[in-house]
Each structure stands twice: as structure tokens, then as C-alpha cells.
């Protein structure tokens, strides 16, 4: 598609230093610290997939790569190809297309690639509707993220339902205003609470579980 000057790419910005620092603290809290100087990819590939903590680390790693989108281009029709087509998580240009198709956007990618590979014109319907795809795919992606988060929240609430009133050690991952993002190691739960006095990212605090509601997927912790 890049060579042919028409198509649609999957894009994603690189994570910032604070994102990496937050993730590193989370690996420490889960008992599988990411060694300083080790490449991010080497660290993830070296994890024992049979270790539940490793699965939690892999889930946490997905938070590093946010802001994914779709970028259409059609040089002949005034939509320039991206100057930097690299997708951060893949570290290469990426189309996010499968065959057989799984996503709506695949319909365009496959038709465009088939035409370009055969030396034939890309169908007008595909070129004329390219610009509409990012908004359509963005709406479906937001719904998928919301459903995924809601499912995870309800599982965590179910795990904690019988422990209301119990105390847990928790690692402070990050601070945002008056809220602290915390990580429990057992059970593996990421949550928020009001920031304790003089907290710092990486410090271990004690929290009390005040409530766990499966119907809403909400849990409430209090620092003590």
C-alpha cells in the first residue's frame, strides 16, 4: 500500500518515559522485576507463561501502547502518505489486516492490496470511502475497550468480594492529583485509592478493602 500510494495503516505513538517507569514499578509489585538495561521485548519474551504473575505482567504491558488509530492515504487524491509510518508496538509499518477478514477495515486493505498486486486500478468505492474508516473503526475500538475493561473489573470484584475489611500490601504505581494507582500482588488487582500521606511511586502501603461490587465492577480501597 505504501509503495502504491493508497491504503490505510494502523498507527500508534511510542510510550513516554513515565509510562515505562509506571510499568517497571508494576513488574516489581508483581514479583517479576524488569531488570535495568534489559530490552523491553527481551524481558517479555523471557517470562514463564505458566506463571500467573507473568500473565499479569503481560496484561499490564498492554497499557504501554495506547492511542492506536488508523491513517488512510491516497496520494493521487490529495491524502499524503505518512512521513513516519512506523507503528510503535510493531516497530514497523503495520496494516492490522487479516485474511479471512476479521474487522471492517480488512475489507478495504484486502481489496486495495489485491488490486495493487495485480496491477489493476483500486476500486473507486474503496478509494472514495477511505477517509471515513478511522471514525468508524475508532467507535468500534472504543466499545471493545469498554467491554474488555468492564469484564476485567467484574472478575476482580468477584475475586475480592469475600475479603471486604481485609488489609493488603499494595505498591503505589503512580499518582494523579489526589488519587494513587495501586497494584496488589495477591490477588493480582490494579485499582485506585485516595493518595496516602507523603506517597511516592514505588512505595509499598497498606490498604483496606471497603467494598467490592460485582454488578458494577467497582472496588474501593482506603490507605491506612
C-alpha positions in Angstrom: 0.0 0.0 0.0 2.8 2.4 0.8 4.5 1.6 -2.5 1.2 2.0 -4.4 0.4 5.3 -2.7 -3.0 4.3 -1.5 -4.3 2.4 1.6 -4.8 2.6 5.3 -2.3 1.9 8.1 -2.6 1.1 11.8 -0.7 3.7 13.8 0.4 4.0 17.4 2.7 6.6 19.2 5.7 5.4 21.2 5.1 5.3 25.0 6.7 8.0 27.2 9.3 7.6 29.9 6.7 7.9 32.6 4.7 5.1 31.0 7.8 2.8 31.1 8.5 3.9 34.7 5.0 3.0 35.7 5.2 -0.4 34.1 8.6 -1.1 35.7 7.1 -0.4 39.1 4.2 -2.8 38.3 6.7 -5.6 37.4 8.3 -5.1 40.8 5.0 -5.2 42.6 4.1 -8.5 40.8 7.4 -10.1 41.8 9.0 -10.2 38.3 11.1 -7.0 38.2 12.2 -5.8 34.7 16.0 -5.5 35.0 17.5 -2.2 34.2 19.3 -2.3 30.9 17.3 -5.2 29.5 15.4 -4.5 26.3 11.6 -4.4 26.8 11.0 -7.1 24.2 13.6 -9.4 25.6 12.1 -9.1 29.1 8.6 -10.0 27.9 9.8 -12.9 25.8 11.7 -14.3 28.7 8.7 -14.6 31.0 7.4 -18.0 32.0 3.9 -18.1 30.5 2.9 -20.8 33.1 3.5 -18.4 36.0 0.3 -16.5 36.8 2.3 -13.4 37.7 3.8 -13.4 34.3 0.4 -13.4 32.7 -0.4 -10.4 34.9 2.7 -8.6 33.7 1.8 -9.3 30.1 -1.6 -7.8 30.7 -0.1 -4.8 32.4 2.3 -4.3 29.4 -0.7 -3.6 27.1 -1.0 -0.2 28.9 2.2 0.9 27.4 0.8 1.1 23.9 -2.2 3.3 23.8 -3.5 5.8 21.2 -3.7 3.4 18.3 -5.5 4.7 15.3 -6.0 4.3 11.5 -4.4 6.6 8.9 -5.8 6.5 5.4 -3.8 7.9 2.4 -4.3 8.3 -1.3 -1.6 10.3 -2.9 -3.4 10.7 -6.2 -6.4 12.2 -4.4 -4.6 14.6 -2.1 -4.2 12.4 1.0 -0.5 12.1 1.5 1.2 9.0 2.8 2.6 9.3 6.3 6.1 10.7 6.7 6.8 8.3 9.5 4.7 5.1 9.0 6.2 3.1 11.9 3.8 1.7 14.5 5.5 1.8 17.9 4.5 -1.6 19.2 5.5 -3.4 16.0 8.4 -1.1 15.2 7.5 -1.2 11.5 4.7 -0.1 9.2 1.6 -2.1 10.1 -1.8 -2.6 8.4 -3.6 -4.7 11.1 -5.3 -6.7 8.4 -6.2 -10.4 8.4 -7.4 -12.9 5.8 -10.1 -14.2 6.2 -11.2 -10.7 7.3 -12.0 -10.1 11.0 -12.5 -6.3 11.0 -14.4 -4.0 8.8 -11.2 -2.2 7.8 -9.8 -5.5 6.4 -12.3 -5.3 3.6 -10.5 -2.2 2.3 -7.0 -3.4 2.9 -7.5 -6.7 1.1 -9.3 -5.1 -1.9 -6.6 -2.5 -2.2 -3.7 -5.0 -1.9 -5.3 -7.4 -4.4 -5.7 -4.6 -6.9 -2.1 -3.3 -6.4 -0.6 -6.8 -6.6 -2.5 -7.5 -9.9 -1.5 -4.1 -11.4 -5.2 -3.2 -11.6 -7.0 0.0 -10.5 -8.1 0.2 -6.9 -12.0 0.2 -7.0 -13.5 3.6 -6.7 -15.7 2.6 -3.8 -12.7 1.8 -1.7 -10.8 5.0 -2.5 -13.9 7.2 -2.0 -14.7 5.8 1.4 -11.1 5.5 2.8 -11.4 8.8 4.8 -14.5 7.5 6.7 -12.8 4.5 8.1 -10.9 6.0 11.1 -14.0 7.3 12.7 -15.9 4.0 12.1 -13.1 1.9 13.4 -12.5 4.2 16.4 -16.1 3.8 17.5 -15.9 0.0 17.4 -12.5 0.0 19.1 -13.8 2.2 22.0 -16.7 -0.2 22.5 -14.3 -3.2 22.6 -12.1 -1.5 25.1 -15.0 -0.6 27.3 -16.3 -4.2 27.2 -12.9 -5.6 28.0 -12.3 -3.3 30.9 -15.8 -3.9 32.3 -15.2 -7.7 32.1 -11.9 -7.4 33.9 -13.3 -5.1 36.6 -16.1 -7.6 37.4 -13.7 -10.5 37.6 -11.5 -8.5 40.1 -14.6 -7.6 42.1 -15.6 -11.3 42.3 -12.2 -12.2 43.5 -12.3 -9.7 46.2 -16.0 -10.0 47.3 -15.2 -12.2 50.3 -12.4 -10.0 51.5 -14.2 -6.8 52.4 -12.5 -5.4 55.5 -9.2 -7.2 54.8 -5.9 -5.4 54.6 -3.5 -5.8 51.7 0.0 -4.6 50.9 -0.1 -2.5 47.7 2.6 -0.9 45.6 2.0 2.7 44.5 2.3 2.7 40.7 1.6 6.4 40.0 0.0 9.5 41.4 -2.6 11.6 39.6 -3.7 14.5 41.6 -5.2 13.2 44.9 -5.5 9.6 43.6 -3.0 6.8 43.7 -2.9 3.9 41.3 -2.0 0.8 43.2 -1.0 -2.8 42.5 -1.9 -5.8 44.7 0.2 -8.9 44.2 -2.2 -11.4 45.7 -4.8 -11.4 44.3 -3.4 -9.6 41.3 -5.6 -6.5 41.1 -4.8 -3.0 39.9 -7.0 -0.3 41.4 -7.1 3.3 42.8 -7.5 4.9 46.2 -7.2 8.3 47.7 -3.4 9.1 47.9 -1.9 8.4 51.3 0.3 11.0 53.1 3.7 11.5 51.6 3.4 8.8 49.0 5.9 8.2 46.2 5.7 5.9 43.2 7.2 2.5 44.1 6.5 2.7 47.8 4.5 -0.1 49.5 1.5 0.9 51.5 -1.3 -0.9 53.3 -4.8 -0.6 52.1 -8.2 -1.8 53.4 -10.8 -3.1 51.0 -14.0 -1.2 51.8 -16.3 -2.7 49.1 -16.4 -4.9 46.1 -19.5 -4.8 43.8 -19.7 -7.4 41.0 -22.7 -5.8 39.4 -20.8 -2.6 38.7 -17.3 -4.0 38.7 -16.2 -1.4 41.3 -13.9 -1.9 44.2 -13.0 0.6 46.9 -9.7 0.7 48.8 -8.6 3.0 51.6 -5.0 3.6 52.5 -4.3 3.2 56.2 
